[in-house]
Every structure is written in structure tokens, then in C-alpha cells.
Amino acid sequence: QKEVEQNSGPLSVPEGAIASLNCTYSDRGSQSFFWYRQYSGKSPELIMFIYSNGDKEDGRFTAQLNKASQYVSLLIRDSQPSDSATYLCAVNIDDSSASKIIFGSGTRLSIRP
Amino acid sequence: GAVVSQHPSWVICKSGTSVKIECRSLDFQATTMFWYRQFPKQSLMLMATSNEGSKATYEQGVEKDKFLINHASLTLSTLTVTSAHPEDSSFYICSARDPSQGDNYGYTFGSGTRLTVV
């Protein structure tokens, strides 16, 4: 069974510091990787996507991908209280039905003032 | 950007009744839509993949006769929870795929439907 693993947290980070979120996946055939942010009671919103090995930066967010190690991470610089949420790692899976994405269990991030 | 509208945002129904949830792509044609379920403090679990004009593909362990999916047009997919029971109470979220969005595969999520079965 294809899986996406995340540390459930909670991860507590002081305001202004760097938050580091990690994710591993089992399907070596996966090509695209996503980080979603989900506030309580809301649906997920896309933060970053990455499909090439290395780093991808967008504002305060940096996604890192290492396909050889099957590892994806998200760094949040200058963490703000509004970053407190659950962060979901998602990976695309191609099978006979369609290309679809499956999610990890999510990491709860808490930014303390 | 791509917008997915989901309705209703919340619904309460009596045990044994059926509930229909709609998912619409507002500014693009969605050949594929996905239905997820999320229990409190858990992640999103993919229930099924809905393909326009053909039968939905259900994930292992999901009862296709209980969760009826219809994707009759390129902008609308519906999920009907039949004979709902309290254990079906959950947050149901749809996702539609916009093929024109390139490498990120255009996965846009609806706002979700909170179903409570009493």
C-alpha cells in the first residue's frame, strides 16, 4: 500500500524562527509533491508544489525534495502566529484509474508569540 | 485561479436518510474529481475518483453502494450518502482537477461539507 508519512506533532516553534516539516513517501514512481495548509474546520489550501530534486522557494516557504531518499520537507521562515495550522504532505499516485493524490496524516504546527 | 464550489457547507440528517453533496468546478472543465473524507484530528482519506461519463473508482474499503457518485457533466460531481448512520458523520471534501494548470495537476479543493447524522 502506498503511503505518506509525517510526524503528527505538535511542533512548537517561537515566532520569527524557522519551522521545519518533514515527509516521507513509499511510491518511487511519484512525480509531484504538495504541501497543503489546513486550518481547523476548513478545507486544505495549497502552499507549495515541487517536482524536481532540490529546493523551491516561494516567499517565506521553501520546499525541498530528495527523490533518492523519498523525502520532502517544508521550511517556513520568520514563522508567524498565523502559520499555526496543520500541514499536510501530499503525493501524486498514478494508477489505472487516474492520477490522484494521497495525503499524509499531517503535522500540527504551533507558533508561540 | 480555479474555483471549486461545494454545497452544502454543513448538513444534519436523521439516521437512515440519504444526503447529497454537490461539487462544481466554476471556471474550468473537470474531467476528474476526487472525494475525500476527514474524521476529526485525522488526515484526508481518498474515497473515490470520479470520471466524467464513466463509473467512479472507489478506494479499498469504501462501499460503492453506500457512497453513490455521479459525474454526469464536466462541471458537476455529486456524492450521495445513502442510509446514513452516525458513523458516517464526517467532513467530506471534493477536489477537482484542472488539466490546464500544468505540472501541479490543478488539484483545487472545495470548501467541504460537514455531515452530522443524528
Boltz contact constraints between the chains, C-beta under 6 A:
constraints:
  - contact:
      token1: [A, 43]
      token2: [B, 93]
      max_distance: 6.0
  - contact:
      token1: [A, 43]
      token2: [B, 109]
      max_distance: 6.0
  - contact:
      token1: [A, 43]
      token2: [B, 111]
      max_distance: 6.0
  - contact:
      token1: [A, 43]
      token2: [B, 112]
      max_distance: 6.0
  - contact:
      token1: [A, 44]
      token2: [B, 109]
      max_distance: 6.0
  - contact:
      token1: [A, 49]
      token2: [B, 104]
      max_distance: 6.0
  - contact:
      token1: [A, 51]
      token2: [B, 103]
      max_distance: 6.0
  - contact:
      token1: [A, 97]
      token2: [B, 49]
      max_distance: 6.0
  - contact:
      token1: [A, 97]
      token2: [B, 57]
      max_distance: 6.0
  - contact:
      token1: [A, 98]
      token2: [B, 32]
      max_distance: 6.0
  - contact:
      token1: [A, 98]
      token2: [B, 49]
      max_distance: 6.0
  - contact:
      token1: [A, 100]
      token2: [B, 34]
      max_distance: 6.0
  - contact:
      token1: [A, 100]
      token2: [B, 49]
      max_distance: 6.0
  - contact:
      token1: [A, 101]
      token2: [B, 107]
      max_distance: 6.0
  - contact:
      token1: [A, 102]
      token2: [B, 46]
      max_distance: 6.0
  - contact:
      token1: [A, 103]
      token2: [B, 43]
      max_distance: 6.0
  - contact:
      token1: [A, 103]
      token2: [B, 44]
      max_distance: 6.0
  - contact:
      token1: [A, 105]
      token2: [B, 43]
      max_distance: 6.0
  - contact:
      token1: [A, 106]
      token2: [B, 43]
      max_distance: 6.0
